[in-house]
Amino acid sequence: MNENRFNPAAVIAKLDWFYEQGKPGKARELLLLPWPGMHDDMTCFYQHLVAASRVQAQQPLFLKSCSFDDDGITYQFPDWMIAACKDLQGRYGQQEGKLRWQKALAVLGQMMTAPDGLRRLEEACNTAAQKMASH
């Protein structure tokens, strides 16, 4: 996607369609496609993670809670992820900000499951921390 072709409403409609058709893998592929401002959005995401890791050293950083019952799985994102979503919504508006957050979350998930992903995550967080210190 280039800047002239990024249409959040169309991307969201396509994501919804994939989910309705029972094709979450296709939705994930769409979420993982690069988007305009991806670098800045990911930096925002990493900076919220870095800030949370400094404050909540003993708290789980990637899933606040999770429970399984007859209705399925219920989970809660950690506060830093919610703050990152609000930050992106403040920058881009509710619809586009939430889409960018979903895309950033998918990229983070993909990174964490890659063979060298934790090393790359650490590098990205270090870079984000350096930017935070310089501002």
C-alpha positions as CSV (number, residue, x, y, z in Angstrom):
1,M,0.0,0.0,0.0
2,N,1.3,3.4,-0.8
3,E,0.1,6.7,0.8
4,N,-2.2,7.4,-2.1
5,R,-3.9,4.0,-1.8
6,F,-4.4,3.6,2.0
7,N,-8.1,3.7,2.6
8,P,-8.9,2.7,6.2
9,A,-12.6,2.2,5.5
10,A,-11.9,-0.2,2.6
11,V,-9.3,-2.1,4.6
12,I,-11.6,-2.5,7.5
13,A,-14.4,-3.7,5.2
14,K,-12.1,-6.2,3.7
15,L,-11.0,-7.4,7.1
16,D,-14.6,-7.8,8.2
17,W,-15.4,-9.8,5.1
18,F,-12.5,-12.1,5.6
19,Y,-13.6,-12.8,9.2
20,E,-17.2,-13.3,8.1
21,Q,-16.0,-15.8,5.5
22,G,-14.1,-17.7,8.1
23,K,-10.7,-16.7,6.7
24,P,-8.8,-15.2,9.6
25,G,-5.5,-16.1,8.0
26,K,-6.3,-13.8,5.0
27,A,-7.3,-11.1,7.5
28,R,-3.9,-11.5,9.2
29,E,-2.1,-11.3,5.8
30,L,-3.9,-8.0,5.2
31,L,-3.0,-6.7,8.6
32,L,0.6,-7.5,8.0
33,L,0.9,-5.6,4.8
34,P,3.0,-2.4,5.1
35,W,1.1,0.9,5.4
36,P,1.9,4.6,5.2
37,G,3.4,5.8,8.4
38,M,4.1,2.2,9.5
39,H,7.5,3.1,11.0
40,D,6.1,5.9,13.1
41,D,3.1,3.8,14.2
42,M,5.4,1.0,15.3
43,T,7.7,3.4,17.1
44,C,4.6,4.7,19.0
45,F,3.8,1.1,19.9
46,Y,7.3,0.3,21.0
47,Q,7.6,3.5,23.1
48,H,4.4,2.6,25.0
49,L,5.9,-0.9,25.6
50,V,9.2,0.5,26.8
51,A,7.4,2.9,29.2
52,A,5.3,0.1,30.6
53,S,8.3,-2.2,31.0
54,R,10.0,0.5,33.1
55,V,7.0,1.0,35.4
56,Q,5.6,-2.6,35.5
57,A,8.8,-4.7,35.7
58,Q,7.0,-7.6,37.4
59,Q,3.7,-7.4,35.4
60,P,3.0,-9.4,32.3
61,L,3.5,-7.0,29.3
62,F,1.7,-8.8,26.5
63,L,-1.6,-10.1,28.1
64,K,-3.2,-8.6,31.2
65,S,-5.6,-11.5,31.7
66,C,-7.0,-14.5,30.0
67,S,-9.7,-17.0,30.9
68,F,-11.3,-20.0,29.2
69,D,-14.9,-21.0,29.8
70,D,-17.9,-22.5,27.9
71,D,-18.3,-19.2,25.9
72,G,-14.7,-19.3,24.6
73,I,-11.7,-17.3,25.5
74,T,-11.9,-13.9,27.3
75,Y,-8.7,-11.8,27.3
76,Q,-7.7,-8.3,28.3
77,F,-4.9,-6.4,26.7
78,P,-2.4,-4.6,29.0
79,D,-2.8,-1.0,29.7
80,W,0.2,0.1,27.5
81,M,-1.6,-1.5,24.5
82,I,-4.8,0.4,25.2
83,A,-2.7,3.6,25.7
84,A,-1.0,3.0,22.3
85,C,-4.4,2.6,20.7
86,K,-5.7,5.8,22.2
87,D,-2.5,7.6,21.1
88,L,-2.9,6.4,17.5
89,Q,-6.6,7.3,17.5
90,G,-5.6,10.8,18.7
91,R,-3.3,11.1,15.7
92,Y,-5.5,9.6,13.0
93,G,-9.1,9.6,14.3
94,Q,-10.9,6.6,15.8
95,Q,-11.4,4.4,12.8
96,E,-8.0,4.8,11.2
97,G,-6.2,4.9,14.5
98,K,-7.8,1.6,15.6
99,L,-6.9,0.0,12.2
100,R,-3.3,1.2,12.6
101,W,-3.2,-0.2,16.1
102,Q,-4.5,-3.6,14.8
103,K,-1.9,-3.6,12.1
104,A,0.9,-2.7,14.7
105,L,-0.4,-5.5,17.0
106,A,-0.3,-8.0,14.1
107,V,3.3,-6.9,13.3
108,L,4.3,-7.3,16.9
109,G,2.7,-10.7,17.1
110,Q,4.4,-11.8,13.9
111,M,7.7,-10.5,15.2
112,M,7.4,-12.4,18.5
113,T,6.9,-15.7,16.7
114,A,9.7,-15.3,14.2
115,P,13.0,-17.2,14.9
116,D,14.9,-14.0,15.5
117,G,11.9,-12.0,16.6
118,L,12.7,-11.4,20.2
119,R,16.1,-10.0,19.2
120,R,14.4,-7.8,16.7
121,L,11.8,-6.7,19.3
122,E,14.6,-5.8,21.7
123,E,16.4,-3.8,19.0
124,A,13.2,-2.0,18.1
125,C,12.5,-1.2,21.8
126,N,16.0,0.0,22.3
127,T,15.7,2.4,19.3
128,A,12.3,3.6,20.6
129,A,13.8,4.2,24.1
130,Q,16.6,6.2,22.5
131,K,14.1,8.4,20.7
132,M,12.2,8.8,24.0
133,A,15.3,9.9,25.8
134,S,16.2,12.4,23.0
135,H,12.9,14.2,23.1
